[in-house]
Amino acid sequence: VQLQASGGGLVHAGGFLRLSCAASGLTFSNKVMAWFRQAPGKEREFVASIDWSGQNTQFSDSVNGRFTLSRENAKDTMTMYLRMYSLRPEDTAVYYCAAVRSSYTGPLRSPESYNYWGQGTLVTVSS
C-alpha cells in the first residue's frame, strides 16, 4: 500500500505548483482522498478533500478559491492533483496526501480520520 506525494518545490509568491498523489497497492478509487499540510512548529491542518467520484470537494477557508482538487481513478491506481494558484508565503509547509474509506462518517477535516498517509512533499513560497 503506497501513497506517493510529489510536485513540491520553491516558488515565488503569486506562483503556481501542482502536487500529485499516486496511490497503489490497494483499491483507492473507492476512498475519500485529502491533502493536509504542516508548517514548522504547527499542527497538521486540513487543506482539501475529494470524494471517491471526484464530484464533491471541500477546501479550507485559507485556500478556497486559490486551490483546485481533482482525481483520476483507474483499475489498479489512483492519482490525485492539487493545483495551487496565487501561492502565498503562508502556504509554505510539508503537504501530505491521505485516504480513508468512503463509508467513513467522521470529520473529514481531521487528520485523525485518515488511516493511509503519504510521505509528504515540501512546498516553499518565497516573498
Residue pairs with C-beta under 8 A, 6 or more apart in sequence:
1 24
1 25
1 26
1 116
2 22
2 23
2 24
2 25
3 21
3 22
3 23
3 28
3 97
3 98
3 99
3 116
3 117
3 118
3 119
4 21
4 22
4 23
4 24
4 118
4 119
5 19
5 20
5 21
5 95
5 96
5 97
5 118
5 119
5 120
5 121
6 19
6 20
6 21
6 22
6 121
7 17
7 18
7 19
7 20
7 121
8 17
8 19
8 94
8 95
8 121
8 122
8 123
8 124
9 17
9 122
9 123
9 124
10 124
10 125
10 126
11 17
11 87
11 123
11 124
11 125
11 126
12 125
12 126
13 87
13 88
13 89
13 125
13 126
13 127
14 86
14 87
15 87
15 125
16 83
16 84
16 85
16 86
16 87
17 84
17 87
17 123
18 81
18 82
18 83
18 84
19 35
19 81
19 82
19 84
19 95
19 97
19 121
19 123
20 79
20 80
20 81
20 82
21 33
21 35
21 79
21 80
21 81
21 82
21 97
21 118
22 77
22 78
22 79
23 33
23 77
23 78
23 79
23 80
23 97
23 99
23 116
24 76
24 77
26 116
28 73
28 77
28 78
28 99
28 116
29 52
29 73
29 74
29 78
30 52
30 101
30 102
31 52
31 78
31 99
31 100
31 101
31 102
31 116
32 49
32 50
32 51
32 52
32 99
32 100
32 101
32 102
32 104
32 108
33 49
33 50
33 71
33 78
33 80
33 97
33 98
33 99
34 46
34 47
34 48
34 49
34 50
34 97
34 98
34 99
34 100
34 108
34 114
35 47
35 48
35 49
35 69
35 80
35 82
35 95
35 96
35 97
35 98
36 44
36 45
36 46
36 47
36 95
36 96
36 98
36 111
36 114
37 44
37 45
37 47
37 91
37 93
37 94
37 95
37 96
37 123
38 44
38 45
38 93
38 94
38 96
38 120
39 92
39 93
39 94
42 93
44 96
44 111
45 60
46 60
46 108
46 109
46 110
46 111
47 59
47 60
47 63
47 67
47 82
47 95
48 57
48 58
48 59
48 60
48 63
48 67
48 69
48 82
49 57
49 58
49 69
49 108
49 109
50 56
50 57
50 69
50 70
50 71
50 80
51 57
51 102
52 73
52 102
54 70
54 71
54 73
57 68
57 69
58 108
58 109
59 65
59 67
59 69
60 109
62 90
63 84
63 91
66 84
66 85
66 86
66 87
67 82
67 83
67 84
67 85
68 82
68 83
68 85
69 80
69 81
69 82
69 83
70 80
70 81
70 83
71 78
71 79
71 80
71 81
72 78
72 79
72 80
72 81
80 97
82 95
84 91
84 123
87 123
87 125
88 125
89 125
89 126
89 127
90 125
91 123
91 125
92 123
92 124
92 125
93 122
93 123
94 120
94 121
94 122
94 123
95 120
95 121
95 122
95 123
96 117
96 118
96 119
96 120
97 117
97 118
98 111
98 114
98 116
98 117
98 118
99 114
99 115
99 116
100 108
100 113
100 114
100 115
100 116
104 113
106 113
107 113
